[in-house]
Amino acid sequence: MSRKPVFTETMQIGIVVRDLDATMRRYVDNYGIGPWQVHQFKREDVKEWLEHGQPVEPSTRIATALVGHMQWELIQPLDD
């Protein structure tokens, strides 16, 4: 017996990746997902970010693409 889906109105999927550019190419070539918009957030761009209750200053590249009403987000951390 199959179960009913738990998530029926998902609007966004976020995936952490090692290589943003290679992943975007793979998603375009293999799945037709794109075009992608790329954003980079540097330490000085992000204010009041907490991790385990401690302030951190992350550096990240993010790419987003829409497929219908679903937003795909690829996240490449640029620091530890």
Distance bins in CASP14 RR format, pairs under 12 A and 6 or more apart:
PFRMAT RR
TARGET T0000
AUTHOR 0000-0000-0000
RMODE 2
METHOD distances of the structure
MODEL  1
7 13 0 0 0 0 0 1 0 0 0 0 0
7 70 0 0 0 0 0 1 0 0 0 0 0
9 69 0 0 0 0 1 0 0 0 0 0 0
9 70 0 0 0 0 0 1 0 0 0 0 0
10 67 0 0 0 0 0 1 0 0 0 0 0
10 68 0 0 0 0 0 1 0 0 0 0 0
10 69 0 0 0 0 1 0 0 0 0 0 0
10 70 1 0 0 1 0 0 0 0 0 0 0
10 71 0 0 0 0 1 0 0 0 0 0 0
10 72 0 0 0 0 0 1 0 0 0 0 0
11 66 0 0 0 0 0 1 0 0 0 0 0
11 67 0 0 0 0 0 1 0 0 0 0 0
11 68 0 0 0 0 0 1 0 0 0 0 0
11 69 1 0 0 1 0 0 0 0 0 0 0
11 70 1 0 0 1 0 0 0 0 0 0 0
11 71 1 0 0 1 0 0 0 0 0 0 0
11 72 0 0 0 0 0 1 0 0 0 0 0
11 73 0 0 0 0 0 1 0 0 0 0 0
12 62 0 0 0 0 0 1 0 0 0 0 0
12 64 0 0 0 0 1 0 0 0 0 0 0
12 65 0 0 0 0 0 1 0 0 0 0 0
12 66 0 0 0 0 1 0 0 0 0 0 0
12 67 0 0 0 0 0 1 0 0 0 0 0
12 68 0 0 0 0 0 1 0 0 0 0 0
12 69 0 0 0 0 1 0 0 0 0 0 0
12 70 1 0 0 1 0 0 0 0 0 0 0
12 71 1 0 1 0 0 0 0 0 0 0 0
12 72 1 0 0 1 0 0 0 0 0 0 0
12 73 1 0 0 1 0 0 0 0 0 0 0
12 74 0 0 0 0 0 1 0 0 0 0 0
12 75 0 0 0 0 0 1 0 0 0 0 0
13 27 0 0 0 0 0 1 0 0 0 0 0
13 33 0 0 0 0 0 1 0 0 0 0 0
13 64 0 0 0 0 0 1 0 0 0 0 0
13 65 0 0 0 0 0 1 0 0 0 0 0
13 66 0 0 0 0 0 1 0 0 0 0 0
13 67 0 0 0 0 1 0 0 0 0 0 0
13 69 0 0 0 0 0 1 0 0 0 0 0
13 70 1 0 0 1 0 0 0 0 0 0 0
13 71 1 0 0 1 0 0 0 0 0 0 0
13 72 1 0 1 0 0 0 0 0 0 0 0
13 73 1 0 0 1 0 0 0 0 0 0 0
13 74 0 0 0 0 1 0 0 0 0 0 0
13 75 0 0 0 0 0 1 0 0 0 0 0
14 23 0 0 0 0 0 1 0 0 0 0 0
14 62 0 0 0 0 1 0 0 0 0 0 0
14 63 0 0 0 0 0 1 0 0 0 0 0
14 64 0 0 0 0 1 0 0 0 0 0 0
14 65 0 0 0 0 0 1 0 0 0 0 0
14 70 0 0 0 0 0 1 0 0 0 0 0
14 71 0 0 0 0 1 0 0 0 0 0 0
14 72 1 0 0 1 0 0 0 0 0 0 0
14 73 1 0 1 0 0 0 0 0 0 0 0
14 74 1 0 0 1 0 0 0 0 0 0 0
14 75 1 0 0 1 0 0 0 0 0 0 0
14 76 0 0 0 0 0 1 0 0 0 0 0
15 23 1 0 0 1 0 0 0 0 0 0 0
15 24 0 0 0 0 0 1 0 0 0 0 0
15 26 0 0 0 0 0 1 0 0 0 0 0
15 27 0 0 0 0 1 0 0 0 0 0 0
15 33 0 0 0 0 0 1 0 0 0 0 0
15 62 0 0 0 0 0 1 0 0 0 0 0
15 63 0 0 0 0 0 1 0 0 0 0 0
15 64 0 0 0 0 0 1 0 0 0 0 0
15 65 0 0 0 0 0 1 0 0 0 0 0
15 71 0 0 0 0 0 1 0 0 0 0 0
15 72 1 0 0 1 0 0 0 0 0 0 0
15 73 1 0 0 1 0 0 0 0 0 0 0
15 74 1 0 1 0 0 0 0 0 0 0 0
15 75 1 0 0 1 0 0 0 0 0 0 0
15 76 0 0 0 0 1 0 0 0 0 0 0
16 23 0 0 0 0 0 1 0 0 0 0 0
16 58 0 0 0 0 0 1 0 0 0 0 0
16 60 0 0 0 0 1 0 0 0 0 0 0
16 61 0 0 0 0 0 1 0 0 0 0 0
16 62 0 0 0 0 0 1 0 0 0 0 0
16 63 0 0 0 0 0 1 0 0 0 0 0
16 73 0 0 0 0 1 0 0 0 0 0 0
16 74 0 0 0 0 1 0 0 0 0 0 0
16 75 1 0 1 0 0 0 0 0 0 0 0
16 76 1 0 0 1 0 0 0 0 0 0 0
16 77 1 0 0 1 0 0 0 0 0 0 0
16 78 0 0 0 0 0 1 0 0 0 0 0
17 23 1 0 1 0 0 0 0 0 0 0 0
17 24 0 0 0 0 1 0 0 0 0 0 0
17 25 0 0 0 0 0 1 0 0 0 0 0
17 26 0 0 0 0 1 0 0 0 0 0 0
17 27 0 0 0 0 1 0 0 0 0 0 0
17 36 0 0 0 0 0 1 0 0 0 0 0
17 60 0 0 0 0 0 1 0 0 0 0 0
17 61 0 0 0 0 1 0 0 0 0 0 0
17 62 0 0 0 0 0 1 0 0 0 0 0
17 63 0 0 0 0 1 0 0 0 0 0 0
17 72 0 0 0 0 0 1 0 0 0 0 0
17 73 0 0 0 0 0 1 0 0 0 0 0
17 74 1 0 1 0 0 0 0 0 0 0 0
17 75 1 0 0 1 0 0 0 0 0 0 0
17 76 1 0 1 0 0 0 0 0 0 0 0
17 77 0 0 0 0 1 0 0 0 0 0 0
17 78 0 0 0 0 0 1 0 0 0 0 0
18 26 0 0 0 0 0 1 0 0 0 0 0
18 61 0 0 0 0 0 1 0 0 0 0 0
18 74 0 0 0 0 0 1 0 0 0 0 0
18 75 0 0 0 0 0 1 0 0 0 0 0
18 76 1 0 0 1 0 0 0 0 0 0 0
18 77 0 0 0 0 1 0 0 0 0 0 0
18 78 0 0 0 0 0 1 0 0 0 0 0
19 25 0 0 0 0 1 0 0 0 0 0 0
19 26 0 0 0 0 1 0 0 0 0 0 0
19 61 0 0 0 0 1 0 0 0 0 0 0
19 63 0 0 0 0 0 1 0 0 0 0 0
19 74 0 0 0 0 1 0 0 0 0 0 0
19 75 0 0 0 0 0 1 0 0 0 0 0
19 76 1 0 0 1 0 0 0 0 0 0 0
19 77 0 0 0 0 0 1 0 0 0 0 0
19 78 0 0 0 0 0 1 0 0 0 0 0
20 26 0 0 0 0 0 1 0 0 0 0 0
20 27 0 0 0 0 0 1 0 0 0 0 0
20 36 0 0 0 0 1 0 0 0 0 0 0
20 37 0 0 0 0 0 1 0 0 0 0 0
20 38 1 0 0 1 0 0 0 0 0 0 0
20 39 0 0 0 0 0 1 0 0 0 0 0
20 40 0 0 0 0 1 0 0 0 0 0 0
20 60 0 0 0 0 1 0 0 0 0 0 0
20 61 1 0 1 0 0 0 0 0 0 0 0
20 62 0 0 0 0 1 0 0 0 0 0 0
20 63 1 0 1 0 0 0 0 0 0 0 0
20 64 0 0 0 0 0 1 0 0 0 0 0
20 73 0 0 0 0 0 1 0 0 0 0 0
20 74 1 0 1 0 0 0 0 0 0 0 0
20 75 0 0 0 0 1 0 0 0 0 0 0
20 76 1 1 0 0 0 0 0 0 0 0 0
20 77 0 0 0 0 1 0 0 0 0 0 0
20 78 0 0 0 0 1 0 0 0 0 0 0
21 27 0 0 0 0 0 1 0 0 0 0 0
21 28 0 0 0 0 0 1 0 0 0 0 0
21 36 0 0 0 0 1 0 0 0 0 0 0
21 38 0 0 0 0 1 0 0 0 0 0 0
21 61 0 0 0 0 1 0 0 0 0 0 0
21 63 0 0 0 0 1 0 0 0 0 0 0
21 74 0 0 0 0 1 0 0 0 0 0 0
21 76 0 0 0 0 1 0 0 0 0 0 0
22 28 0 0 0 0 0 1 0 0 0 0 0
22 29 0 0 0 0 0 1 0 0 0 0 0
22 30 0 0 0 0 0 1 0 0 0 0 0
22 63 0 0 0 0 0 1 0 0 0 0 0
22 74 0 0 0 0 0 1 0 0 0 0 0
22 76 0 0 0 0 1 0 0 0 0 0 0
23 29 0 0 0 0 0 1 0 0 0 0 0
23 30 0 0 0 0 0 1 0 0 0 0 0
23 31 0 0 0 0 0 1 0 0 0 0 0
23 33 0 0 0 0 0 1 0 0 0 0 0
23 34 0 0 0 0 0 1 0 0 0 0 0
23 36 0 0 0 0 1 0 0 0 0 0 0
23 38 0 0 0 0 0 1 0 0 0 0 0
23 61 0 0 0 0 0 1 0 0 0 0 0
23 62 0 0 0 0 0 1 0 0 0 0 0
23 63 1 0 0 1 0 0 0 0 0 0 0
23 65 0 0 0 0 0 1 0 0 0 0 0
23 72 0 0 0 0 0 1 0 0 0 0 0
23 73 0 0 0 0 0 1 0 0 0 0 0
23 74 1 0 1 0 0 0 0 0 0 0 0
23 75 0 0 0 0 1 0 0 0 0 0 0
23 76 1 0 0 1 0 0 0 0 0 0 0
24 30 0 0 0 0 0 1 0 0 0 0 0
24 31 0 0 0 0 0 1 0 0 0 0 0
24 32 0 0 0 0 0 1 0 0 0 0 0
24 33 0 0 0 0 1 0 0 0 0 0 0
24 34 1 0 0 1 0 0 0 0 0 0 0
24 35 0 0 0 0 1 0 0 0 0 0 0
24 36 1 0 1 0 0 0 0 0 0 0 0
24 37 0 0 0 0 0 1 0 0 0 0 0
24 38 1 0 0 1 0 0 0 0 0 0 0
24 61 0 0 0 0 0 1 0 0 0 0 0
24 62 0 0 0 0 0 1 0 0 0 0 0
24 63 1 0 1 0 0 0 0 0 0 0 0
24 64 0 0 0 0 0 1 0 0 0 0 0
24 65 0 0 0 0 1 0 0 0 0 0 0
24 72 0 0 0 0 1 0 0 0 0 0 0
24 73 0 0 0 0 0 1 0 0 0 0 0
24 74 1 0 0 1 0 0 0 0 0 0 0
24 75 0 0 0 0 0 1 0 0 0 0 0
24 76 0 0 0 0 1 0 0 0 0 0 0
25 31 0 0 0 0 0 1 0 0 0 0 0
25 32 0 0 0 0 0 1 0 0 0 0 0
25 33 0 0 0 0 0 1 0 0 0 0 0
25 34 0 0 0 0 0 1 0 0 0 0 0
25 35 0 0 0 0 0 1 0 0 0 0 0
25 36 0 0 0 0 1 0 0 0 0 0 0
25 63 0 0 0 0 0 1 0 0 0 0 0
25 74 0 0 0 0 0 1 0 0 0 0 0
26 32 0 0 0 0 0 1 0 0 0 0 0
26 33 0 0 0 0 1 0 0 0 0 0 0
26 34 0 0 0 0 0 1 0 0 0 0 0
26 36 0 0 0 0 0 1 0 0 0 0 0
26 63 0 0 0 0 0 1 0 0 0 0 0
26 74 0 0 0 0 0 1 0 0 0 0 0
27 33 1 0 1 0 0 0 0 0 0 0 0
27 34 1 0 0 1 0 0 0 0 0 0 0
27 35 0 0 0 0 0 1 0 0 0 0 0
27 36 1 0 0 1 0 0 0 0 0 0 0
27 63 0 0 0 0 1 0 0 0 0 0 0
27 64 0 0 0 0 0 1 0 0 0 0 0
27 65 1 0 0 1 0 0 0 0 0 0 0
27 67 0 0 0 0 1 0 0 0 0 0 0
27 72 1 0 0 1 0 0 0 0 0 0 0
27 73 0 0 0 0 0 1 0 0 0 0 0
27 74 1 0 0 1 0 0 0 0 0 0 0
28 34 1 0 1 0 0 0 0 0 0 0 0
28 35 1 0 0 1 0 0 0 0 0 0 0
28 36 1 0 0 1 0 0 0 0 0 0 0
28 63 0 0 0 0 0 1 0 0 0 0 0
28 65 0 0 0 0 1 0 0 0 0 0 0
28 67 0 0 0 0 0 1 0 0 0 0 0
28 72 0 0 0 0 0 1 0 0 0 0 0
28 74 0 0 0 0 0 1 0 0 0 0 0
31 65 0 0 0 0 0 1 0 0 0 0 0
31 67 0 0 0 0 1 0 0 0 0 0 0
31 72 0 0 0 0 1 0 0 0 0 0 0
32 65 0 0 0 0 1 0 0 0 0 0 0
32 67 0 0 0 0 1 0 0 0 0 0 0
32 72 0 0 0 0 0 1 0 0 0 0 0
33 63 0 0 0 0 0 1 0 0 0 0 0
33 64 0 0 0 0 0 1 0 0 0 0 0
33 65 1 0 1 0 0 0 0 0 0 0 0
33 66 0 0 0 0 1 0 0 0 0 0 0
33 67 1 0 1 0 0 0 0 0 0 0 0
33 68 0 0 0 0 0 1 0 0 0 0 0
33 70 0 0 0 0 1 0 0 0 0 0 0
33 71 0 0 0 0 0 1 0 0 0 0 0
33 72 1 0 1 0 0 0 0 0 0 0 0
33 73 0 0 0 0 0 1 0 0 0 0 0
33 74 0 0 0 0 1 0 0 0 0 0 0
34 63 0 0 0 0 1 0 0 0 0 0 0
34 64 0 0 0 0 1 0 0 0 0 0 0
34 65 1 0 1 0 0 0 0 0 0 0 0
34 66 0 0 0 0 1 0 0 0 0 0 0
34 67 1 0 0 1 0 0 0 0 0 0 0
34 68 0 0 0 0 0 1 0 0 0 0 0
34 70 0 0 0 0 0 1 0 0 0 0 0
34 71 0 0 0 0 0 1 0 0 0 0 0
34 72 1 0 0 1 0 0 0 0 0 0 0
34 74 0 0 0 0 0 1 0 0 0 0 0
35 63 0 0 0 0 1 0 0 0 0 0 0
35 64 0 0 0 0 0 1 0 0 0 0 0
35 65 1 0 0 1 0 0 0 0 0 0 0
35 66 0 0 0 0 1 0 0 0 0 0 0
35 67 0 0 0 0 0 1 0 0 0 0 0
35 72 0 0 0 0 0 1 0 0 0 0 0
36 61 0 0 0 0 0 1 0 0 0 0 0
36 62 0 0 0 0 1 0 0 0 0 0 0
36 63 1 0 1 0 0 0 0 0 0 0 0
36 64 1 0 0 1 0 0 0 0 0 0 0
36 65 1 0 1 0 0 0 0 0 0 0 0
36 66 0 0 0 0 1 0 0 0 0 0 0
36 67 0 0 0 0 0 1 0 0 0 0 0
36 71 0 0 0 0 0 1 0 0 0 0 0
36 72 0 0 0 0 1 0 0 0 0 0 0
36 73 0 0 0 0 1 0 0 0 0 0 0
36 74 1 0 0 1 0 0 0 0 0 0 0
37 61 0 0 0 0 0 1 0 0 0 0 0
37 62 0 0 0 0 1 0 0 0 0 0 0
37 63 1 0 0 1 0 0 0 0 0 0 0
37 64 1 0 1 0 0 0 0 0 0 0 0
37 65 1 0 0 1 0 0 0 0 0 0 0
37 66 0 0 0 0 1 0 0 0 0 0 0
37 71 0 0 0 0 0 1 0 0 0 0 0
37 72 0 0 0 0 0 1 0 0 0 0 0
37 73 0 0 0 0 0 1 0 0 0 0 0
37 74 0 0 0 0 0 1 0 0 0 0 0
38 60 0 0 0 0 0 1 0 0 0 0 0
38 61 1 0 0 1 0 0 0 0 0 0 0
38 62 1 0 0 1 0 0 0 0 0 0 0
38 63 1 0 1 0 0 0 0 0 0 0 0
38 64 0 0 0 0 1 0 0 0 0 0 0
38 65 0 0 0 0 0 1 0 0 0 0 0
38 73 0 0 0 0 0 1 0 0 0 0 0
38 74 0 0 0 0 1 0 0 0 0 0 0
38 75 0 0 0 0 0 1 0 0 0 0 0
38 76 0 0 0 0 1 0 0 0 0 0 0
39 45 0 0 0 0 1 0 0 0 0 0 0
39 46 0 0 0 0 0 1 0 0 0 0 0
39 60 0 0 0 0 1 0 0 0 0 0 0
39 61 1 0 0 1 0 0 0 0 0 0 0
39 62 1 0 1 0 0 0 0 0 0 0 0
39 63 1 0 0 1 0 0 0 0 0 0 0
39 64 1 0 0 1 0 0 0 0 0 0 0
39 73 0 0 0 0 0 1 0 0 0 0 0
39 74 0 0 0 0 0 1 0 0 0 0 0
39 75 0 0 0 0 0 1 0 0 0 0 0
39 76 0 0 0 0 0 1 0 0 0 0 0
40 46 0 0 0 0 0 1 0 0 0 0 0
40 58 0 0 0 0 0 1 0 0 0 0 0
40 59 1 0 0 1 0 0 0 0 0 0 0
40 60 1 0 0 1 0 0 0 0 0 0 0
40 61 1 0 1 0 0 0 0 0 0 0 0
40 62 1 0 0 1 0 0 0 0 0 0 0
40 63 0 0 0 0 0 1 0 0 0 0 0
40 75 0 0 0 0 0 1 0 0 0 0 0
40 76 0 0 0 0 1 0 0 0 0 0 0
40 77 0 0 0 0 0 1 0 0 0 0 0
40 78 1 0 0 1 0 0 0 0 0 0 0
41 47 0 0 0 0 0 1 0 0 0 0 0
41 49 0 0 0 0 1 0 0 0 0 0 0
41 57 0 0 0 0 1 0 0 0 0 0 0
41 58 1 0 0 1 0 0 0 0 0 0 0
41 59 1 0 0 1 0 0 0 0 0 0 0
41 60 1 0 1 0 0 0 0 0 0 0 0
41 61 1 0 0 1 0 0 0 0 0 0 0
41 62 1 0 0 1 0 0 0 0 0 0 0
41 75 0 0 0 0 0 1 0 0 0 0 0
41 76 0 0 0 0 0 1 0 0 0 0 0
41 77 0 0 0 0 0 1 0 0 0 0 0
41 78 0 0 0 0 1 0 0 0 0 0 0
41 79 0 0 0 0 0 1 0 0 0 0 0
42 57 0 0 0 0 1 0 0 0 0 0 0
42 58 0 0 0 0 1 0 0 0 0 0 0
42 59 1 0 1 0 0 0 0 0 0 0 0
42 60 0 0 0 0 1 0 0 0 0 0 0
42 61 0 0 0 0 0 1 0 0 0 0 0
42 78 0 0 0 0 1 0 0 0 0 0 0
42 79 0 0 0 0 1 0 0 0 0 0 0
43 49 0 0 0 0 1 0 0 0 0 0 0
43 55 0 0 0 0 0 1 0 0 0 0 0
43 56 0 0 0 0 1 0 0 0 0 0 0
43 57 1 1 0 0 0 0 0 0 0 0 0
43 58 1 0 0 1 0 0 0 0 0 0 0
43 59 1 0 1 0 0 0 0 0 0 0 0
43 60 0 0 0 0 1 0 0 0 0 0 0
43 78 0 0 0 0 1 0 0 0 0 0 0
43 79 1 0 0 1 0 0 0 0 0 0 0
44 57 1 0 0 1 0 0 0 0 0 0 0
44 58 0 0 0 0 0 1 0 0 0 0 0
44 59 0 0 0 0 1 0 0 0 0 0 0
45 57 0 0 0 0 1 0 0 0 0 0 0
45 58 0 0 0 0 1 0 0 0 0 0 0
45 59 0 0 0 0 1 0 0 0 0 0 0
45 60 0 0 0 0 1 0 0 0 0 0 0
45 61 0 0 0 0 0 1 0 0 0 0 0
45 62 0 0 0 0 0 1 0 0 0 0 0
45 78 0 0 0 0 0 1 0 0 0 0 0
46 55 0 0 0 0 0 1 0 0 0 0 0
46 56 0 0 0 0 1 0 0 0 0 0 0
46 57 1 0 0 1 0 0 0 0 0 0 0
46 58 1 0 1 0 0 0 0 0 0 0 0
46 59 0 0 0 0 1 0 0 0 0 0 0
46 60 0 0 0 0 1 0 0 0 0 0 0
46 62 0 0 0 0 0 1 0 0 0 0 0
46 78 0 0 0 0 0 1 0 0 0 0 0
46 79 0 0 0 0 0 1 0 0 0 0 0
47 55 0 0 0 0 1 0 0 0 0 0 0
47 56 0 0 0 0 0 1 0 0 0 0 0
47 57 0 0 0 0 1 0 0 0 0 0 0
47 58 0 0 0 0 0 1 0 0 0 0 0
48 54 0 0 0 0 0 1 0 0 0 0 0
48 55 1 0 0 1 0 0 0 0 0 0 0
48 56 0 0 0 0 0 1 0 0 0 0 0
48 57 0 0 0 0 0 1 0 0 0 0 0
48 58 0 0 0 0 0 1 0 0 0 0 0
49 55 1 0 0 1 0 0 0 0 0 0 0
49 56 1 0 1 0 0 0 0 0 0 0 0
49 57 1 0 0 1 0 0 0 0 0 0 0
49 58 1 0 0 1 0 0 0 0 0 0 0
49 59 0 0 0 0 0 1 0 0 0 0 0
49 60 0 0 0 0 0 1 0 0 0 0 0
49 79 0 0 0 0 0 1 0 0 0 0 0
50 56 1 0 0 1 0 0 0 0 0 0 0
50 57 0 0 0 0 0 1 0 0 0 0 0
50 58 0 0 0 0 0 1 0 0 0 0 0
51 57 0 0 0 0 0 1 0 0 0 0 0
51 58 0 0 0 0 1 0 0 0 0 0 0
51 77 0 0 0 0 0 1 0 0 0 0 0
51 79 0 0 0 0 0 1 0 0 0 0 0
51 80 0 0 0 0 0 1 0 0 0 0 0
56 77 0 0 0 0 0 1 0 0 0 0 0
56 79 0 0 0 0 1 0 0 0 0 0 0
56 80 0 0 0 0 1 0 0 0 0 0 0
57 78 0 0 0 0 0 1 0 0 0 0 0
57 79 0 0 0 0 1 0 0 0 0 0 0
57 80 0 0 0 0 0 1 0 0 0 0 0
58 75 0 0 0 0 0 1 0 0 0 0 0
58 76 0 0 0 0 0 1 0 0 0 0 0
58 77 1 0 0 1 0 0 0 0 0 0 0
58 78 1 0 0 1 0 0 0 0 0 0 0
58 79 1 0 0 1 0 0 0 0 0 0 0
58 80 0 0 0 0 1 0 0 0 0 0 0
59 75 0 0 0 0 0 1 0 0 0 0 0
59 76 0 0 0 0 1 0 0 0 0 0 0
59 77 1 0 0 1 0 0 0 0 0 0 0
59 78 1 0 1 0 0 0 0 0 0 0 0
59 79 1 0 1 0 0 0 0 0 0 0 0
59 80 0 0 0 0 1 0 0 0 0 0 0
60 73 0 0 0 0 0 1 0 0 0 0 0
60 74 0 0 0 0 0 1 0 0 0 0 0
60 75 1 0 0 1 0 0 0 0 0 0 0
60 76 1 0 0 1 0 0 0 0 0 0 0
60 77 1 0 1 0 0 0 0 0 0 0 0
60 78 1 0 1 0 0 0 0 0 0 0 0
60 79 0 0 0 0 1 0 0 0 0 0 0
60 80 0 0 0 0 0 1 0 0 0 0 0
61 73 0 0 0 0 0 1 0 0 0 0 0
61 74 0 0 0 0 1 0 0 0 0 0 0
61 75 1 0 0 1 0 0 0 0 0 0 0
61 76 1 0 1 0 0 0 0 0 0 0 0
61 77 0 0 0 0 1 0 0 0 0 0 0
61 78 1 0 0 1 0 0 0 0 0 0 0
61 79 0 0 0 0 0 1 0 0 0 0 0
62 71 0 0 0 0 0 1 0 0 0 0 0
62 72 0 0 0 0 0 1 0 0 0 0 0
62 73 1 0 0 1 0 0 0 0 0 0 0
62 74 1 0 0 1 0 0 0 0 0 0 0
62 75 1 0 1 0 0 0 0 0 0 0 0
62 76 1 0 0 1 0 0 0 0 0 0 0
62 77 0 0 0 0 0 1 0 0 0 0 0
62 78 0 0 0 0 0 1 0 0 0 0 0
63 71 0 0 0 0 0 1 0 0 0 0 0
63 72 0 0 0 0 1 0 0 0 0 0 0
63 73 1 0 0 1 0 0 0 0 0 0 0
63 74 1 0 1 0 0 0 0 0 0 0 0
63 75 0 0 0 0 1 0 0 0 0 0 0
63 76 0 0 0 0 1 0 0 0 0 0 0
64 70 0 0 0 0 0 1 0 0 0 0 0
64 71 1 0 1 0 0 0 0 0 0 0 0
64 72 1 0 0 1 0 0 0 0 0 0 0
64 73 1 0 1 0 0 0 0 0 0 0 0
64 74 1 0 0 1 0 0 0 0 0 0 0
64 75 0 0 0 0 1 0 0 0 0 0 0
65 71 1 0 0 1 0 0 0 0 0 0 0
65 72 1 0 1 0 0 0 0 0 0 0 0
65 73 0 0 0 0 1 0 0 0 0 0 0
65 74 0 0 0 0 1 0 0 0 0 0 0
66 72 1 0 0 1 0 0 0 0 0 0 0
66 73 0 0 0 0 0 1 0 0 0 0 0
67 73 0 0 0 0 0 1 0 0 0 0 0
END
